[in-house]
């Protein structure tokens, strides 16, 4: 079956809605939880890679999970904020030079 332009359009819309059906939204850098995206991304992040207060929260685009894992080393935590609070020994910037980053 060959997909038409309208089928592609509709499948993209469904995918976008599916990605944002979470009741809570989280910052990828610090794990801060918010009930809506705009309030999350409007505020400064204390664990931003450029430094505390030097950037805004970044939306974590993965789903809510019972367990979060670091994409660099595989360390797991039940809370996104706990995972991102600790240094990662396999971070691309070097051992102890970056925090755990959640896998999607």
Secondary structure, DSSP 8 states (H G I E B T S, - for coil): ----HHHHHHHHHHHHHHHT--SSEEBTTT--EESSHHHHHTSB-TT-TT-TTSSB--B--S---SSEEBTTT--EESSHHHHHHSB-TT-TT-TTSSB--B--
